Amino acid sequence: MTISATGQDYGKRVLCTVLLVFFLPAFVSADAAPTGREIMTWVDDRPDGDDRHAIMKMTLINKRGRQRVRELESFSKDEGRDRKSVMVFKSPADVKGTAFLSWNYDDPQKEDDKWLYMPALRKVRRISGASRNEYFMGSDFTYDDMGDRNVDEDTHTLLGEAVIDGHNCWKVASVPVDPEDMYTRKIFWVDQESLLVLKGEYYDKDGLLKNYRVHAFEQQDGIWSILRSEMDNVSRNHKTLMETHSIRYNTGLKDQLFKVSTIQRGRIL
């Protein structure tokens, strides 16, 4: 039996249609933008070593421009998907020895453990409940800001793309699942290369509360590291500048560093 040219053309069209339908999802997904949740998962999973040790400076700036400078040392270590961290103030004298210990759990159903040791009182205060929304040591970061946050504690929506200081960024809106959360929403600008959040806006029920900006970052030991950042609290007319003087990764930090009994000594090393 012979096949006419018309029949051959029809067969080709059918074959092309079948192939197009089969491969179209791959072409579409290759060009499709990532979801907000995917982006924030990448941020959460970006490589940052198994442990970290940094020497830092915190500068508090009030509405009159008066500055208070604090030197501190921070340590953090991963345990699977969980993270433990401790921050110890080295100067000035009125805060020297103050230490903040945090155990951050990846499980969103498990509440993080946080403690603050105050040497003047020689006591450890457990940070829980509403205390998590208090500002940490007079800064513009709350105790809750100081810990890691599970991706699924918020719903994330990609709003688009933007350029921040020459860096191509995704713009993502994150809305807390918990209606009792301090923030009603947060907007993040995520650098597409380093996966660092270069800019953030924090809103509460009254509107814009705080602006976050990264002013300097670079690779240290092959890991993208923030060297200078600022939190501007528009409601308090107050700013906190964080500067990292040195940071080391994968130094083999001991578990003993991250215990309440250790911070009570006021000295970590």
N, C-alpha and C positions, 0 to 999 in steps of 0.2 A: 504494500500500500504506500502510495506517495503522499507526502505532506506538503500542502500548498505553502506559498510564501506567507500568506496571511496567517496560517496556522502556526508557522514557525515564529512569526512576530508576536503572536498572542502568547505562545509558550515562553518566549524570552521575557515578555512583560510580566507574566505570572512569576517566573523565577526571580526577576529583579525585585518584584514586590515582596516576595517571601524573604529574600536576603535583606531587604531594607528593614522590614519589620523585625527580623532577627537581630540585626546589628544596631538598630536605632537607639535602644537603651544605652548601649555602651558609648555611642557618640554624644548623646545628650548628657550622661553623667560626667563625661570627661570635661564638658564645657560648663556644667552647672556650678553655681556658687555653693560653697559649703554652708551647712546650717549653722545657726548660732551656737547650738549645743556642740556640734563638731569642733568649732573654733575654740570654745572654752575648754573642751576636753583636751585639745592640743596644747593649750596654755598650761593646763594642769599636769600634763604628761611630758612637758618639754624637759630635756636632759639638764639636770642641775647637780649631778654627783650623788654619792651616797651619804656624805656628810659635808658640813660647811663650817668654817671658822672665820669670823670677820672682826676687824677693828673699825669702829664707826664713831661718827660725831652727830649729835642731835642738837639743832639750834631752834629754840623757841622764840618767835618774834611776835610781840603784841601790837596792838593798833597804833601805838606811838612809836613803833620801830625799835623798842628796847629789846635787846637780845639776851637770852640765857643759853649758855653753851654747856653741853653735857657729853662727856666721853664715855663710851661703853664698848663692851665686848660681847659678841653673840656666837652661839654654837647651835647647830641643829643636826639631827641625824634621822635617817629613814629606817623604819622597821616595817618592811613590806610596803603597804600602801599608807601606813600611818607615819606620822612625823612627830618627833620630840624636839623641843627647842628651849634654850635658856639664854637670857640676856642679863648681863651684870653691869651696873653703873660703876665706873672707875673714878669719876670726878664730876662736879666739885664735891667738897666735903659733905654738904648737906644731903647728898643722895648716894654717896659712896657706899658700896656694899649692898644696895638695893638690888634685888634679883627677881626676875619674872620667869617662871617655868610654865611651859605649855605642852600638853600631850594632845595632839590633834589626830582624831580618828577619821578614817575614810568613810566609815559607815555613817550615813546621814542620820540614822536613828539613834546613834550613840553620842551623847553630849561630851564635848571636849572637856578635859581637866586643865584648870589654870590656877596657879598660885602666885602670890606676890609676897616676897620676904622684905620686911621693913626693919633694918638693923636698929633704928632708934627705939623701936618697941620690942625688939627681939622676939618677934612673932611672925608666923606665916598666916596670911589671909587667903582663904580660898575664894576665887572669883567665880560666881555662879549667878544664874537668874538675871535679874535686871542689872546687876553690877557689870555684866559684860558690855553694856552700852556706855559705861563711864569712860572718860578719857584717860588714857594711859600716861601717868607721870606728868600731867599738865600738857601733854602733846595734843595734836589734833587727830590722833589715831585712837580708836576705842580698843578695849581689850579684845573684842570680837574681831576687829580689823587686824589684830596682830597674829591671828592664826590662819591656817589654811581652811578653805571652804570646799566642800564637796560640790561637784558640778550640778548634781541633782537637787541641791538645796534652792536652786533658782530655775526659772524657765528662761531660755535664752532665744532672742530673735535677732537675726542679721538685719540691720537697718540699711546697709550699703557699704561703700568704701570711701576713704578720705586719705589725704596726705598730711602727715604730722611731722614737721621739721624735716621734710624731704623723704620720709619713710612711708611707703604704701601700707595702709592699715585697713583692717576690717572694723566696722562700727557695729557693736553688739549691745543690745539692751537686755539687762538681766533683772528679772522681777522675782523677789523672794517668794518661795512657796508658803512660808510661815507668815500669816497675816500680822503677827505680833513683832515681826522683825523691825529694827530701828529704821531701816531704809525701805521706802516704797518701790524704788527702782534705782538701778545704776546703769550708766552708759560707759562702755569701755571701747577704747581705740587700740586694737591689737596689731602690733607690727607683724607683717606677713613673713618676714625673714627670721627674726629672732624669737617670735611668739611672746614677746614681752608686752605688757600693757603699758603704753606710753602716755596715755591720758585717761582720766576717769572723772565722771561726774556722779555725785551721790545726792539723791533726793529723799526727803522725808515728806510727811503729809503737808507741810507748809511750802514746799518747793525746793529749789537748789540749796543744799546744805554745805557741800564741800567740793572742791576741785583738786584733782591729783594730776601731777605732771612729772615725767621723767626728763631730766635735763642732760644727763650723760649716762651712756652705757657702752660697754665694750666686751670683747671676749677675754676671759681669764681662764687659762688652762683649757681652752677650747669650749668654754661654757659662757653663754651670754650672761653678763652680770650688770646690775644697776649700780652705778657709782654715785649718782646724785639725783635726788627726787624731792618733791615738795608737796605737802598737803595744805591747801588753803581753805580754812574754815570761814566761809562768808558770813555765817550766822554769828560767829564770835569775833570776827575781824581779827583773826589770829592765824599764824602760819607755823608749820613745822618743817624744817629742812633736814633731810637725812643725807649724810655723806659717808661713803665707804672708803676708808683709807687703804685697807688691804683685805683681801679675801683669799682663802685657800680651800681647796676641795679635796675630798677623799683622803683625809689625814689619819683615819682610823680612830675617831673619837670613842672614848670608853662609855659604856652604859651608865657608869657611876655618876657621870656629869649631870644626868637628867633625873636626879632624885631630889625629893624635898629635903632630905637630910643634908644634901650637898649645898643647896642654896642657903640653908640656915647658917652656914659658916661664913657667908659673905665673900668667899674666895672660891673660884672654880678650879684654877690651876695653881 
